[in-house]
Amino acid sequence: MQNIENKYFIDEEKFNCPFCQNKGLKYVVLGIAQFDEKNDKKLHAVFVECSHCHKVSMHLMKNINLPMNNFEILNDNCCEHKTYCKQTYNSYIKNKLSFYYDNEDVKNTTCVDENIILSIPTSFFTIDDRIPKKLRELINEAEKCVQNNCITGASACIRKTIYEFLLIANAQGNSYEEKIKSLKNIYKTVENEYMDILSKIQGIMCDQVHENTIYNNFKTNEAKAYIELLKEIFNQVYVIPDELKKKKSKIDELFGSLKR
């Protein structure tokens, strides 16, 4: 099961806000706009408001249906579609909304991450800010490329992320393989298997990343796997050690107070 901290929608009432970055907050679906992606395919833009910061995020979704009896009709005269809006936490936002939805296909389901094609903001909020900004930005860009089925861009971003990681770590060696091997000595708490996987990726140079490389693009499932691998490596390099340091400081403080 996917970690709920890495998801937008936890259930039909709670989500993780990409703006204030608080977890498990109540949300409200402000409106749904249906549009045509192709002649025979429709998508939905779902607008969600956070109950804490009142910021609104947008999620392009497939197979999304929400019960219209939970929505209020705001305007029935502007076009052939009715305008729907759910009760909002912020009255100012409600007056600015104009979303259209054909209610013929509505069924009782809820927002789930599995139906998301693209979110704005993206899943950048799920990447811990203790990870260097450059790496977070590249991972974020790679994920957006995958969401938009731009595998060439995703492949370049993944390779660029690894290259930047080597620079930040000051990895030593005359070849890519040697530099990855040196990471094992620098970050001894990271699983060696993860580094071995990185060492087998083709198309990463010692001095630069060539986006026009002759190496083939990753497949979509490969790109997703490499992104998750990099996030886990960065978690073990930058996040977990900091958490352990904080816990140790807390324990030291507690026992220090006993000696006073």
PyMOL commands that set and color helices and strands:
alter all, ss='L'
color gray80, all
select helices_A, chain A and resi 4-6+68-70+91-96+103-105+113-115+123-126+133-147+151-169+176-186+192-199+220-258
alter helices_A, ss='H'
color red, helices_A
select strands_A, chain A and resi 14-15+25-38+41-50+56-61+72-75+82-85+100-101+116-120
alter strands_A, ss='S'
color yellow, strands_A
deselect
rebuild
show_as cartoon
